């Protein structure tokens, strides 16, 4: 089961307040106003559309209210152990679930029938998921929301806002460099910003394109030393 870490310094935990909705306002409103238990929720869309952010925001909201949450994904060891104290069960990356995980996910629906909220996400709509029929149909019988990536302008605004909240100055040149050479997946960009913030603070230097390049080069070297392709 995935453990959701507590922040140590800057609170970068995904939340409903930090989610940039763009075209996904309906999903944000539904989840942020969700009263447990409600019919199951399934989010689908391409990488970077905000599926995991919304699921984690829902999990954190429940935890802050003193409720317990179970989180599963394709790398969670099977069989999945069910805790009857859970108020919310989340399954992420449903399209990657193997046979054993699908069986475990189906069993979670039995738990959900006993008053436990179910929320899940995947890249494909329920009808197209490569899953066993009984699980696929159950994923589709609740509230289903299609999520869409942010536009370039929305992505730029979100990155700028996050930088300002951290007290980071990102020049237009640095912003253009990032958006033209990095994945525009918002999660990837926020991770890059976090690393760049720590890198610049450690060296007491402002964030510039040369500093960004140096950080990326050093990361590539570290990955190469570990035998991981950059």
N, C-alpha and C positions, 0 to 999 in steps of 0.2 A: 504494500500500500504506500502511496506517495505521502511523504511527510512535507507539510507546508511550513517552511522555516520562518522564524520570527526575525524581524529586521534587527540589525546591530547599530547602524548609523542612520543614513538616509532611508526613509520609509518608501521603498520602491515596490511594495506589495501591490499587485493588481487590485484595483477597487472599481466600483461603479463610478465614483467621482472622477477617477483618472482615465476612464475609458473615453476615447474620442469616437463618438457614434457614427459620424458621417451618414451613410445611407442605412445604418443599422440601429436607428432610434427605436424601432418597435421591439427588437430583442432586448435592448437595454432597459426599456421601460418595463417590459414584462418581468424580467429577472429581478430588477431592483425593487419591484413591488410584490414579488412572489410571497404568498402566505403558505406556509407548510402545514400539512401536505396538500399539494395541488396535482393536477394531471402531469404526467411526465413532460419533460422539455428536451428537445433535440435541436442542436445547432449544427448547420453544415455550411461549408464554404472552403475556398482555397486557403493555403497557408498565408498567414498575415492578416486574415480578416477579423481576428479578435475572438475566436472561439474559446481558446484556453484562458484568455484574459477574463472573459465573462464567467467562465466556470470557476476560476480561482477567486474572483470577486464574490461570487455567491458562497463559496466555501468559507472565505474569511468572514463574511457577514454572519453566517451561521455560527462560526466559532466565537465571534465576539459576543454573540447572544447566549453563549454557554452551551450550544448544541454540538454534538459530535458528528464528524463527517468521515465517510469512507471514500477514498479516491483510488481508481484503478485505471490502468492503461495496458497496452499490449506487452509491456515488459514486466508487469506484475506477475510474480510467480503464482502458478496455479497448483491446487485449487484455491480460489479466493476465499479467505476466511471472513465470514459474516459476523458482525457484532450487532446484537439486537438493540444496543444503546444508540445506534446511529439514527439521526433524524434526516440525513441527506446522504445519498449515494451518487457518486459521479463516475462516469466512464468516458475517458477521452480517447481519441483516435480509433474510433470504432471500426473503421475500414481495415485496420491492421490486425484485428483480433483473430487468433488461431482457433482451432477446434476446441481445445480445452478452455480457453478464455471465453469462447462463446457459450459454452455450457455453464461456466460460472456466472456470466452476465445474465443468462436466462434465469438462473436461480436467484439472482438479485431482484428480478422482477417479482418473484414470489414474496420476498421481503418487502418490496415497495407496496404490494397489495395489503400489507399490514400497517399502513399509515406512514411509510417512509418515502420521502421525496426522491424522485429519480431525475437526474439530468445527465445528458450525454452529448457528445460532439463527434463529428467526422468530416472528411472532405467531400463526401457524397451524400445526396439525399437518401432517405431510408430505402426507397424502392430500388436504388442502384447499388446498395451495399452488398459486398460479396460475403454475406452471412447466411446462416441457416434461416429458413423461412419464418419460424416462430419468433426468433429474435428480431429479424428485420421488420416484421409487421408490428411488433410491440414498440419498437423505436419510433414508428410512424404514427401511432394512434393518439399521441398527445399533442402538445403544441410544437410545431416545427417552424424554425426560422432559418431562412437562407441569408448568410452574411456575405458582405462584399468588401473588398479592400478599399482603403481610403484613396482618394484622388491625390495627385502630387501636391496640390495646394493644401489639402487637409493634412497630409503627412508632414509637410514642411511646418505647418502651424503647430502640430502636436509636438514635433521635435523641438521647436523653438520654445514652446511653453515649458516643456520638461527641463530644458537647459536653464531657463530663467528661474524656475523653482529651485534649481540647484545653485544658483548664483554663477552660472557659467555663461561667458560671452562667446557666442558662435557667430563669426563674421559670415557675410553672405558668401564669401569665397569658400570657406570651410563647409558651409551648408551645401553649396553646389557640388563640391568635391565628393561629399558623402553620398548625396542623392544620385549622382551619376555613376558612382563606382561601387556602391554597396547595394545589397538587397534592400528593397523598400518595405520588407516585412517590418512592421512597427516594433515587434518584439526584438528583432535583430538590431534595429536602430537604437532602441533604448538600451540594449546591452552594450552596444558600441559606445554610446554616450557615457554609460557608467564606467567602462574601462578607460575611456579617454579622460574622464574627470580624475580618476585615481592616478593615471599615468602623469598628467600635468601637475597634480598636487605633489606627487613624489619628487618631481624634478623642478618644482617652483617655476614653471614656465607657462606662459599663456598658450591657449590652444590655437595652433596654426596648422596649415597644411603640412609643412615639414615635420612637425611634431606628430601629427596623425600618421604620416607615412612611416616615421621611425617606430611608432608603437606597433603598427601592423607588421612591419618587418621583423621586429623582435618576437612577436607572437608566432610568425611563420617559422622562425628559427627554433623556438621552443617546441612547436608542434613537430618539426622535423626531427628534433632530438629524441622525441618520444615515439617516433615512427608513425606519426599521424599526418596524413596528407592535409595541407592547409586548404 
